[in-house]
C-alpha cells in the first residue's frame, strides 16, 4: 500500500548479456527494466503488456531479429505510442533506412556511450509522452465538442418538431403526424439511395431532409380555424386559402434564413413550398412538372398523402394501409414520380410495420 507510484517500464532487447547489463544499470534507478535475450522473447513481453515507455532494441539476434520485432509492433500498431531506439553494431546504410522506414525514434551504433544513450532516451520518452498527452487532450476536447454539437442538434430538432406540431394541436391531432412523416421520409430516402444512385442521396441528406420534413405544413398556422377545422369538403374559395399555407410557410422560413448556402434551410423551403406539387403539373402553388419538383419535396409529398389517408382527420375517417397504398398507386391522389412510386412500393412492408406498431401504442 502507500503512495508509492509504479515506475514506468523500459524493454531492453539484446542477445549480449553485457549490453543488457549496461543498459539496465543506466535506467533501473528511474524505470522498471524488463530484459529479453532475443526478438521472440521481446514479442512475448510485448504481448503480455505493451505499456513500455521505450524499447531499446538490437538488430542482429538469434531466433527473431530486431526487424521482426519492429514488424510485430507495426502490425499491432504499437509504434505510434511506444518509441524504439535501435542500438546496433551494424553500420550499413540500408539497415538504417529500413529501420527509419518503421519510424523508429533513433538509431545508435555500438560501441555506445551510456550518457548519450541515457540523455537521448529520456528526450525521446518525454517527446512521446508530450505527444500522447496532447493527443489525449485533443481527443477529450473533440469529445466535448461532439457532445455539445449533439446537444445542440437535439435541441434544434426538439424546436423544429415543436414548431411543426403547432398546427396539429390546432387541429386537435395527437402530434404524431410529424414523427411519422419524418420516419416515412427517412425510409423512402434510404430506398431511393439504394436503388436509384443517380440521385446521389447521401446519409447526411437523408438526415437533413427527414428533419426538414417536420416543417412541411408550418404555414397552416396562418389558416383560419373555420377552414383548417372544417369537417366537410372545402369550397373552391376556401381551398384557395388553404393552398396558401405552402407560400406562407416559406415566408415564415425566409425570416429565419441565415445564409444562402444552408442545405437544411433549402430542404425546409423546398418541402414547405412544393410538397403539394404533382408530377403531371396539376399540383400547387407553382404547378411544377416532373423533375422541376425538388427530390426532397417529391418524397415528402407521397408520404404526406399516405399518412393523411391512414389517419383520422376532422373531415374523414382513416383508410387501411392496403387501401391507402392502392389509392396512391392508382393515381387517386394525384400523379407521383415513377421512381418515388417504385420506392414507395419497395418500402410497403416497412411502412406497414410502422403503422401496426403505432396502432398498438395508439399513435394512429
C-alpha positions in Angstrom: 0.0 0.0 0.0 1.1 3.6 0.4 1.6 6.4 -2.1 4.5 4.9 -4.0 3.8 5.2 -7.7 4.7 2.4 -10.0 7.8 3.1 -12.2 7.4 3.4 -15.9 8.8 0.4 -17.9 11.6 0.1 -20.4 12.2 -3.0 -22.5 15.8 -3.9 -23.2 16.3 -6.4 -26.1 19.8 -7.7 -26.8 21.4 -11.1 -27.1 24.6 -9.9 -25.4 24.3 -10.0 -21.6 26.9 -7.3 -21.1 25.0 -4.8 -23.2 21.7 -5.7 -21.3 23.6 -5.2 -18.0 25.0 -1.8 -19.0 21.6 -0.5 -20.2 19.9 -2.0 -17.1 22.3 -0.1 -14.7 21.6 3.1 -16.7 17.9 3.0 -16.3 16.9 0.9 -13.3 17.1 3.8 -10.8 14.2 5.7 -12.5 12.5 2.9 -14.5 11.4 -0.7 -14.2 13.5 -2.5 -16.7 12.5 -5.7 -18.5 15.1 -7.7 -20.4 14.7 -10.0 -23.4 17.5 -12.1 -24.9 16.1 -12.2 -28.5 13.3 -10.9 -30.6 11.0 -13.8 -29.8 11.3 -13.1 -26.0 10.7 -9.4 -26.7 7.5 -10.1 -28.6 6.4 -12.3 -25.7 6.9 -9.4 -23.3 5.0 -7.0 -25.6 2.1 -9.5 -25.8 1.9 -9.7 -22.0 1.9 -5.9 -21.6 2.8 -3.3 -24.1 2.8 -0.3 -21.8 6.5 0.4 -22.2 7.7 4.0 -22.5 10.7 2.9 -24.5 12.1 -0.2 -26.3 15.9 -0.4 -26.7 16.4 -2.9 -29.5 19.3 -4.7 -31.0 19.1 -5.8 -34.7 21.2 -8.9 -35.0 19.9 -11.6 -32.7 19.1 -15.3 -32.8 15.6 -16.8 -33.2 14.0 -13.4 -34.2 16.0 -10.3 -35.1 15.1 -6.7 -34.4 13.3 -6.1 -37.7 10.9 -9.0 -36.9 10.2 -7.2 -33.6 9.6 -4.0 -35.5 7.3 -5.8 -37.9 5.3 -7.2 -35.0 5.0 -3.7 -33.4 3.9 -2.3 -36.7 1.2 -4.9 -37.1 -0.1 -4.3 -33.6 0.0 -0.5 -34.1 2.4 0.0 -31.2 5.0 2.2 -32.9 2.9 5.3 -32.7 3.0 5.4 -28.9 5.9 3.1 -27.9 9.2 4.7 -29.1 12.0 2.4 -30.3 15.7 3.1 -30.2 17.9 0.7 -32.2 21.2 0.0 -30.7 23.2 -1.9 -33.2 26.7 -2.8 -34.2 25.7 -2.7 -37.9 26.9 0.4 -39.8 25.1 -0.4 -43.0 23.2 2.5 -44.5 20.5 0.1 -45.9 19.8 -1.1 -42.3 19.3 2.4 -41.1 17.0 3.3 -44.0 15.0 0.1 -43.3 14.8 1.0 -39.6 13.6 4.5 -40.1 11.0 3.2 -42.5 9.5 1.6 -39.4 9.5 5.1 -37.9 11.9 4.2 -35.1 12.7 7.1 -32.9 16.5 6.9 -33.1 19.5 4.6 -34.2 22.6 4.4 -32.0 25.6 2.4 -33.0 27.8 0.3 -30.8 30.0 0.8 -29.0 27.8 3.4 -27.4 28.4 6.0 -24.7 26.0 5.4 -21.8 25.5 9.1 -21.0 24.5 9.8 -24.6 22.1 6.8 -24.8 20.5 7.9 -21.5 20.1 11.5 -22.5 18.7 10.7 -25.9 16.4 8.1 -24.4 15.0 10.5 -21.8 14.4 13.2 -24.5 12.5 10.7 -26.7 10.4 9.4 -23.8 9.5 13.0 -22.9 8.7 13.8 -26.5 6.4 10.8 -27.0 4.7 11.4 -23.7 4.0 15.0 -24.6 2.7 13.9 -27.9 0.4 11.3 -26.3 -0.8 13.9 -23.7 -1.6 16.3 -26.4 -3.4 13.7 -28.4 -5.4 12.7 -25.3 -6.3 16.4 -24.6 -7.3 16.9 -28.2 -9.5 13.7 -28.1 -11.1 14.9 -24.9 -11.8 18.3 -26.4 -13.2 16.7 -29.5 -15.5 14.5 -27.4 -16.7 17.6 -25.6 -17.3 19.5 -28.8 -19.1 16.5 -30.3 -21.3 16.2 -27.2 -22.1 19.9 -27.4 -22.9 19.5 -31.1 -25.2 16.5 -30.4 -26.9 18.5 -27.7 -27.4 21.5 -30.0 -28.8 19.2 -32.7 -31.1 17.5 -30.3 -32.3 20.9 -29.0 -32.8 22.1 -32.6 -34.7 19.0 -33.5 -36.9 19.5 -30.5 -37.7 23.0 -31.5 -38.3 22.1 -35.1 -40.7 19.3 -34.1 -42.4 21.5 -31.6 -43.0 24.2 -34.3 -44.1 21.6 -36.8 -46.6 20.2 -34.3 -48.3 23.5 -33.6 -50.7 23.0 -36.5 -51.5 19.5 -35.4 -52.5 20.7 -31.9 -54.7 23.4 -33.5 -56.3 20.6 -35.4 -56.9 18.5 -32.3 -54.5 15.9 -33.5 -52.1 13.9 -31.4 -48.9 15.4 -32.7 -47.6 12.1 -34.0 -48.1 13.1 -37.7 -44.7 14.9 -37.6 -43.0 11.9 -36.2 -44.5 9.5 -38.8 -43.7 11.9 -41.6 -40.0 12.0 -40.6 -39.9 8.2 -40.2 -41.6 7.6 -43.6 -39.4 10.2 -45.3 -36.2 8.6 -43.9 -37.3 5.1 -45.0 -38.2 6.2 -48.5 -35.0 8.1 -48.9 -33.0 5.0 -47.9 -34.7 3.0 -50.7 -34.1 5.9 -53.1 -30.4 6.0 -52.2 -30.0 2.2 -52.6 -32.0 1.6 -55.8 -31.6 4.9 -57.6 -28.0 6.0 -57.1 -28.4 8.6 -59.9 -29.9 10.9 -57.3 -26.7 10.8 -55.3 -28.6 10.7 -52.0 -26.1 10.7 -49.0 -26.7 9.8 -45.4 -26.3 13.4 -44.4 -29.0 14.4 -46.9 -31.3 11.7 -45.6 -30.9 13.1 -42.1 -31.4 16.7 -43.1 -34.4 16.1 -45.4 -36.1 13.9 -42.8 -35.6 16.7 -40.2 -36.8 19.3 -42.6 -40.0 17.3 -43.3 -41.2 18.3 -39.9 -41.9 21.8 -41.1 -43.8 20.9 -44.3 -47.2 22.3 -43.0 -45.9 25.1 -40.8 -47.7 27.6 -42.9 -51.1 26.2 -41.8 -50.6 28.2 -38.6 -52.0 31.2 -40.6 -55.1 29.4 -41.9 -58.3 30.4 -40.2 -59.9 27.7 -37.9 -63.1 27.8 -39.9 -61.2 26.4 -42.8 -58.5 24.4 -41.1 -61.0 22.6 -38.8 -63.9 22.4 -41.3 -65.4 18.8 -41.1 -66.7 18.8 -44.6 -65.4 19.5 -48.1 -63.9 22.9 -48.7 -65.5 25.3 -51.1 -63.3 26.4 -54.1 -62.7 29.8 -52.3 -61.8 28.0 -49.1 -59.4 25.6 -50.9 -57.6 28.6 -52.5 -57.0 30.0 -49.0 -55.9 26.5 -47.7 -53.4 26.3 -50.6 -51.6 29.5 -49.4 -50.1 27.5 -46.4 -47.3 26.5 -48.8 -46.2 30.0 -49.6 -47.0 31.4 -46.1 -44.7 28.7 -44.7 -41.9 29.8 -47.0 -42.4 33.5 -45.9 -42.0 32.4 -42.3 -38.9 30.4 -43.1 -37.3 33.3 -45.0 -37.4 35.5 -41.9 -35.1 33.0 -40.2 -32.7 32.4 -43.1 -29.1 32.9 -42.1 -27.2 32.3 -45.3 -27.8 31.3 -48.9 -25.7 28.1 -48.8 -27.5 26.4 -46.0 -28.6 23.0 -47.3 -31.0 22.4 -44.4 -32.8 25.7 -45.0 -33.0 24.8 -48.7 -34.7 21.5 -47.9 -37.1 23.2 -45.5 -38.0 25.7 -48.2 -38.4 23.1 -51.0 -40.6 20.8 -48.9 -42.7 23.6 -47.5 -43.4 25.1 -50.8 -43.6 22.1 -53.1 -44.9 19.1 -51.2 -48.3 19.6 -52.9 -46.9 19.7 -56.4 -47.7 16.8 -58.7 -45.7 15.0 -61.4 -48.2 16.0 -64.1 -48.2 19.7 -63.2 -51.6 19.6 -61.5 -50.3 20.5 -58.1 -49.8 23.8 -56.3 -48.6 26.5 -55.8 -46.3 26.7 -58.8 -47.7 23.9 -61.0 -44.2 22.3 -61.4 -43.9 19.4 -63.8 -41.7 16.3 -63.4 -38.2 16.8 -62.2 -38.9 20.5 -61.7 -40.1 19.3 -58.3 -37.1 19.0 -55.9 -36.4 15.4 -54.9 -36.9 16.4 -51.2 -40.5 17.6 -51.9 -41.2 14.6 -54.2 -40.5 12.2 -51.3 -42.4 14.2 -48.6 -45.3 14.7 -51.0 -46.1 11.0 -51.2 -45.5 10.2 -47.5 -47.7 13.1 -46.5 -50.6 11.8 -48.7 -50.1 8.3 -47.4 -50.1 9.4 -43.7 -53.2 11.6 -44.3 -55.0 8.6 -45.8 -54.3 6.2 -42.9 -55.1 8.9 -40.2 -58.3 10.2 -38.9 -59.0 13.8 -39.8 -61.8 16.2 -39.0 -63.2 15.7 -42.5 -62.6 11.9 -42.9 -62.1 8.5 -41.3 -58.9 6.6 -41.8 -58.2 4.2 -44.6 -56.5 0.9 -44.2 -52.8 0.6 -45.0 -53.6 -1.6 -48.1 -56.3 0.8 -49.3 -54.1 3.8 -48.9 -51.4 2.1 -50.9 -53.8 1.1 -53.6 -55.2 4.7 -53.9 -51.8 6.2 -54.3 -50.7 3.5 -56.9 -53.9 4.0 -58.9 -53.4 7.8 -59.1 -56.5 8.6 -57.0 -54.4 11.2 -55.0 -52.6 12.8 -58.0 -49.7 11.7 -60.0 -46.4 11.0 -58.3 -42.9 10.4 -59.8 -42.3 6.9 -61.1 -39.0 6.4 -59.2 -40.7 7.6 -56.0 -43.7 5.3 -56.6 -41.3 2.3 -57.1 -39.5 3.1 -53.8 -42.9 3.5 -52.1 -43.8 0.0 -53.3 -40.5 -1.4 -52.1 -41.0 0.3 -48.7 -44.5 -1.1 -48.3 -43.7 -3.6 -45.6 -41.6 -1.1 -43.6 -44.5 1.4 -43.7 -46.9 -1.4 -42.7 -44.8 -2.4 -39.7 -44.6 1.2 -38.6 -48.4 1.6 -38.9 -49.1 -1.6 -36.9 -46.7 -0.7 -34.1 -48.3 2.8 -33.9 -51.7 1.2 -33.6 -50.5 -0.9 -30.6 -49.4 2.3 -28.9 -52.5 4.3 -30.1 -50.4 6.7 -32.2 -52.5 6.3 -35.4 
